Amino acid sequence: MSRRSYEDHGTGDDPTAVPAAAGLALLAVGGWLLTTTRPWQKPGHPLTLALGWTLSGALLVSGLVLLTRCVRAVHDPQDAPEGPGND
């Protein structure tokens, strides 16, 4: 299981860098929004709380999807060498 060294990867741009950064940003914003809409510390209008929780959940899921796609692109099984352990 030999991998190419870091220098052998070339100088091309990484196509997963921007989506990964965007995914991390969405996770950060979604987590921040989730912590700011805690109903047990500051009761508010139910509609406001529902909107905040829905928006934060959507941001968290979107960020997780972006990061998952980037990880799958980096660890693509098509790039793995043929061998006895790779079926």
N, C-alpha and C positions, 0 to 999 in steps of 0.2 A: 504494500500500500504506500507507494511513494508518490509524493505530491511535488508539483513544481515549486521551486523556491519563489520568494516574493519578487525577485528581480526578473524572473522569466515570464511573468504575467503580462508584460507589455506596458505601454504607456497610454492606452486608450482610456476613455472615460468610463466610469462604472455606471451602467444604466439603472442600477437599483439604488444609487445614492440619494437621489432626490425623493423618490417615493418612500424610502426608509426614513429619511429626515421628516417628511410630511407625516408619516405614521406616528413617529415619536412625538411630534408637535401636537397631533390630534389627541394622543393619549394624555399628554401633559395638560392640555386645555380641558379635556373631558374630565380628568381627575380633579383639576382645580375647581371646575364648575360643580362637580358632585360634592366636593367638600364645602362649597359655599351655599349649597341648597339643603343643608341638613335640617330637617323639620324638628328634631329633638332639641335643638339649641335656640332656634328662633322661629316660632310658629308663624306661618304666613297664610296667605290665601291658597286654597287647594289647587286652583288653576295655575298659579305661579309656581307652586312646588312641582306640579305635574309637568309643566313645560320645562322647568329646569332639569328635572330628572330625565325626561325624555331626550332633551338635547344632549345632556352629558352622556347618557347611554348610547346615543347615536354616534357621538364623537369617539367614545371609547371603542365601540364595535368597528367603526371605520378605520381607526388607527390600527387596531388589531388585524384587520383584513389586509391593510397595506403592508404591515410588517410580515405577515404570513406569506404574502405573495413574494416579497423580496427574499425571504429565507428560502422559499421553494425555488426561486430563480437561481440563487447562489448554489444551493445544494441539489442541483438537477441530476437525477439518476442517469440521464443520457450521457453525461460527461464522465461517468465512472468507467474505468477500464474493464474489459471483459476478463472474468476470472471464475474460479470454482465457486466463490461465495456470492457472486452477483448473478442472480437468475432473472 
